[in-house]
Amino acid sequence: MARFTRAQLESYRDTTVPDLVGPGLRLLFVGINPGLWTAATQTHFARPGNRFYPALQLAGVIDRTIDPGAGMTDDDRAYLIGRGIGISNLASRATARADELTPGELREGAKALEELVVRERPGVVAVAGVTAYRQAFGLPKARTGRQPGDLGGAQLWIVPNPSGLNAHDTVATLAQAYAEPARAAGVLP
């Protein structure tokens, strides 16, 4: 795993991380925004302690260990794309904490996400973080799970945020939540 000083991580503030998308996209996971560790490694959900990849593996969405803390390899990226899995964010700029984003950034991110979905045409979009989803889409009563409407022609789901700051969920409960949109997308049987 890579090691960074606080100053090194801080130097990545406001940088961006490209979307991970490719041909045959079936399931697009959407984080809130890149953290500083994610920006430093150019790998989504990379902060040590983030439970995204362990939950995907436990759910059977992926069948191998991905250690993003050191930076995802080209083989890891190709593997995810080959499985029909993509990753994006509601807001593109890296921050230390998601609460540093403005409501306007999240609303703009919702519009940009819809444009991405229309362009890339995944069957299912899973937004990881109900609070950010509520702000981005102006739906203060939204709950996790399958949403009543679609987004750009894709089924829309809200799943729990895998951050270690989300104490309500464990790797096991995240795995259950992530398996549902993966089944809907045909990534899992």
N, C-alpha and C positions, 0 to 999 in steps of 0.2 A: 504494500500500500504506500502511496506517495505520502510525504510529510510536507506540511506547509507551515510557515510561521504566520502569525496573525497579520503581520504587515504584507506578507506575500499574498495571502488570501484577499486582503483589503484592496490590493492592486487590481483585482479582477472585478471590482464593483462596476456595475453598469455595462459590462461586456455581455455578449450574447452567445448562445449555443445553438447551432443549427438544428432544425428538425431532423429526426431520424425517420425518413419515409423512403419507400421504394416501390417497385412494381408489385402488384398483387396485395396491396395493403388491405387487410381485413379488419384490424382492430387498432385504433389509435388511442393510446393513453395520453392524457393531457395533465401535466403538472400545473402548479400555480405559476411559478417562475423559477429560473435557475438560481440555485444558491451559489455562494462564492466557490465552494469546493467543486460543484458542477462546472462552473465557468473555468476554473483552473485546470480541470482534467478534460474539459469538453465532452463530458459524459453525463447524461441525464440521471437524476436520482443518485448522485455519486457520494454524497456525504456519508462518512462512516456512521453507522447506526441507522441509516435509512433502510427500511424493510421491504422496499419495492421488489428487488430481484429475489430475495429469499422467499417472499410471498408468491411470486410468479412460479418459482421452482416447486414450492410445496403444493401449489394448485395444479401442477402439471402443465402449465402454460408454456414453460420452458423445461427442458430435461437435462440441463447442465448448469453448473455454477458459473455465475458471472460476478466477478469482483470489480465493481466499477470504481472503488476507492483509488485504484492505481491508474484509472483511465481505461475505458473500454477499448479492446483491440479491434482492428478491422475485421477479424474473424467473428468477434462477438456481434458487431454491427451487422455483418452479412448474415449471421445466424438469425438474428431477430427479424431482419427484413425477409429472409427466406421463410420464416414462420408466418409472415403476413402481419407482423407487429410493428407499429410505429410509435414514436414518442414526440410530443410537442409540449408547449406551455401556453397558458393564457396570456402571460406577460413575458416579454423577451429579455428584459434587463435583469442582470444578476444583482441580488441583494443578500445581505446577511440573513434577513428574516422577511417572510412574505408580507408581514404587516407594514413594511416600508413602502409598499406599492400604494398608489392613489386609487380611489374608486374609478377615476377616469381611465387610468391605465388598464384596469380590469375590463371596463366596458369596451374600450378599444380592442383589447385582446379577444373579447368574445366575437367581435366583428371579423377580426383577422382569422380567428379559428374557423368561423363559418366559411370564409373564402378558401382556407386550406382544405377543408372537408369537401367543398364543391370541386376543387381542383384535383385532389388526390383520390376521392371517392371510396373511403373505407366503408365497410358495412356497419360498423359500430364505433362510436366514440365514447370513451370512459374518462370523465373528468375526475381527477383525484383531489377532492377537497370541496365539501358542501358549502362552507362559508364563502370561499372565493367564487364558487359557481353562483351563489345567490347574489353576490355583489356584481359579478360580471354580466349576468343575464337579467338583473333586476327582478329576481323571483325570490323574495325573502322567505317564503314558506316551503321552498323546495326541500325534498328529503333525498337520502341516498336511494339507489336502486334505479330501475328503468323509468325514464321520464315519459310523460304522456305525449310529448311532441318529438319530432326528429330535428336534427341539425344538418342542414344542407343535404338532406336525403339519407342521412345515416341515423340508425337507432342511437339514442342518447341515454347514457347512464351516468349516474354520479356514484363514485366509489370513495371509500375513506382515503384520506391522505396517509401515505406510508411514512411520513416523517416521524422520527423518534419523539418529537414534541406532541404527537397525537397519542396520548396515554390511553385513550378509550379502546384502542385496537391492539391486537397481538399479531404476530406473523400468521397464526392460524386463522384468525377472523379476517385478516386482510386477504389471505389466500381464498377463503370462501367467497368474499366479495368480488375478487378479481376473476374468479372462475365463471361467474354468471355472465358478464359481457363476453368473455372468451368463448363460452358455449354459444351465445347468440351470434357471434361472428364466425363460428365454424372452426375456431382455432382449437377448441376442445370438443370431443364428441358429446 
